[in-house]
Structure formats: C-alpha cells, structure tokens
Amino acid sequence: MARLWLCAAGAAVFLFCLLLHSRFCGCPFSWRKEEVFYRLDLGWPKYSEYFTGVTFCVAVDSLNGLVYVAQRGDNIPKVLVFTDDGYFLRAWNYTVDTPHGMFVSSTPHEQSVWITDVGSGSYGHTVKKYNSFGDLVQVLGTPGKKGTGLNPLQFDNPAELYVEDTGDIYIVDGDGGLNNRLVKLSQDFMILWLRGENGSGPAKFNIPHSVTLDSDGRVWVADRGNKRLQVFDKDTGEWIGAWSNCFTEEGPSSVRFTPNGKYLVVTQLNLSRLSILAAPPVGSIGDCSVVSTIQLADQVLPHLLEVDRKTGAIYVAEIGAKQVQKYVPWYNHVPAFLV
C-alpha cells in the first residue's frame, strides 16, 4: 500500500512539474485544449495487410464512423472500407479505374462516396458517385475521354472534389492534364461558375490538386505547381487572395480544416511533411502562419488527407509508404482535471 501511495504521489508531482515547465520555460509542449498537437495512432488500422496497392486518397464518413481508402494496382480491390477504430469491413472494385481523390457526403438519409478517376480506360477522366457499398449512382464527365468541354462537361485528370452540405460540388480539374480550373456545380450538376486556366497569376493554376471550404464561405485550393493556396468566394467565385509564404520549398498537395475551423492541415508530398496553419479571420486572409508540423520519414510521400469532422483525427494517404495513417489530437488523452 505504501508503494502504491508513493507511485501515485510521484506521478502527481511529475504532472505538476510538467505543467509548470510548459508554462514557464517557453517550450512548445502544452496541455491546453487549443494547442494543435497530434500523435500517431499505432492501432489504426488493426491489420495493415489490407493495403495491397498504392494508397492515393482517403475519406471519412464522420456521421457513421467509417473511413474509405482508395488504392491503385492490378487485380486488387480499389476501395477499402474501415471503421474509425481500425476494423476492416469490406472492399469493392466496380467501375473504378485509377482513383485520385475521394470525398464522402453523409446525411441521416444518404451516404455518398465520390471518387475522381484519372485512368485512361473506359472509366477514366470522370467524377463518380457511389453508395457506401460501391454501387455506381452518377457519372460526371465523359467516361474514357479527356477534354475541355463544358456542354457536355469534360475533365482531364480531375484531382479532387469537395461536396457541401447543400449538395453543391467543387471540383479541381487538372492534375497535370489539359485543364487547370476550379468548377462549382449545383446539386443537380449544373455549372454555377468556373475559374482558372494555366498560369501563375491570380485565379490561374498550375496543378490545382485539392479543394476545401471554410465556415466563412471561402473556397481554398491547393495550387501545387504554383506553391500556394488560392482562396475564392464560394457564391461568386471571386478571387480573394493567396498564401505562398509558407510554401517556399514545395507547394501544398492537400488542404483541409480542423472541425473548429481554427486551423488548416496541409500535406507537402516530396517533403513528407504535414503542416498545421492558423486559419485567418473573416475578411482579409492576411499571411500564412505555420503553427505546427509533423515531419514524416523520407519517401513516405503524403498525398491527400482527410479530417474527421467529429473527432478531429487526421487520416493521411501515403503513396510512398503505401498505407494510410491516422493522427489524433493530443487533447483526446489529457485527463479532465488538467484542461
């Protein structure tokens, strides 16, 4: 009993000293909830042998606790479905050629899995909507034929998409293809506005690779080749500004917001790095500010990521390591009496 009391007392002293140290030494370690630090969840997934190809993208159904992974390769399942605690559920492969980007739109009445396909086969150069079991529901674009046309709408290597709760769709079209553009579609797939062409000026792109929205009505695009994030008004498509000062070494490959909207999470592919950026206030976007980074091993190559809207967990599709890894906020494991 005395030994247990000494252990408990020692642990309490250690935590007290750690709190004092983090408060007064100026070091970056903090127990405060608002700090953004993440740890790798070594238990996700439970069995990694399900990753049998090159993992290009990941999407999260926060409402139902599901994680979708799309991979490339021959004679393998292209889409894997896991629970958010790491258990494998099922796989499907129907009408998926070469997946690049993925997004899950989930309501209490419908779960939709959207995939951008950049293949050269009969299903390529399209944006496709599936139900959660892999049944094809909708095809946007001209299957198997790349192009620049708007009527009918055509794509060339569409990189990624984001589906708003209203059903409106934002697509970045041009992962090295003919098009370098951002397209907004209505829920019935009519073009609402289109921005972009190849170039380095405002509202021009060089490989628009990822797209997301913030809670203030702004559309954020990872303009990878131009080493910047560009920002647009979601209603009008008007160009608002750009961030480039955080990307002098390499452009962003993926961009998402944390659930509270205070931070952006971006990947830099060849640097094998995740960066946490402070989100700007309403109005002027100002300059980019890096709050924290996660440096991965060389050649891990983080491609696209997704953030769980409910838990804040980050899922990263790594094309070099051929896996998806999960990072969870540190504050998920801070004792209640410390926060």
C-alpha positions, 0 to 999 in steps of 0.5 A: 500500500505504501508503494502504491501511495508513493507511485501515485504521489510521484506521478502527481508531482511529475504532472505538476512539474510538467505543467509548470515547465510548459508554462514557464520555460517557453517550450512548445509542449502544452496541455491546453485544449487549443494547442494543435498537437497530434500523435500517431495512432499505432492501432489504426488500422488493426491489420495493415495487410489490407493495403495491397496497392498504392494508397492515393486518397482517403475519406471519412464518413464522420456521421457513421464512423467509417473511413474509405481508402482508395488504392491503385494496382492490378487485380486488387480491390480499389476501395477499402472500407474501415471503421474509425477504430481500425476494423476492416469491413469490406472492399469493392472494385466496380467501375473504378479505374485509377482513383485520385481523390475521394470525398464522402457526403453523409446525411441521416438519409444518404451516404455518398462516396465520390471518387475522381478517376484519372485512368485512361480506360473506359472509366477514366477522366470522370467524377463518380458517385457511389453508395457506401457499398460501391454501387455506381449512382452518377457519372460526371464527365465523359467516361474514357475521354479527356477534354475541355468541354463544358456542354457536355462537361469534360475533365482531364485528370480531375484531382479532387472534389469537395461536396457541401452540405447543400449538395453543391460540388467543387471540383479541381480539374487538372492534375497535370492534364489539359485543364487547370480550373476550379468548377462549382456545380449545383446539386443537380450538376449544373455549372454555377461558375468556373475559374482558372486556366494555366498560369501563375497569376491570380485565379490561374493554376498550375496543378490545382490538386485539392479543394476545401471550404471554410465556415466563412464561405471561402473556397481554398485550393491547393495550387501545387505547381504554383506553391500556394493556396488560392482562396475564392468566394464560394457564391461568386467565385471571386478571387480573394487572395493567396498564401505562398509564404509558407510554401517556399520549398514545395507547394501544398498537395492537400488542404483541409480544416480542423472541425473548429475551423481554427486551423488548416492541415496541409500535406507537402508530398516530396517533403513528407511533411504535414503542416498545421496553419492558423486559419485567418479571420473573416475578411482579409486572409492576411499571411500564412502562419505555420503553427505546427508540423509533423515531419514524416520519414523520407519517401513516405510521400503524403498525398491527400488527407482527410479530417474527421469532422467529429473527432478531429483525427487526421487520416493521411494517404501515403503513396510512398509508404503505401498505407494510410495513417491516422493522427489524433489530437493530443487533447483526446488523452489529457485527463479532465482535471488538467484542461 
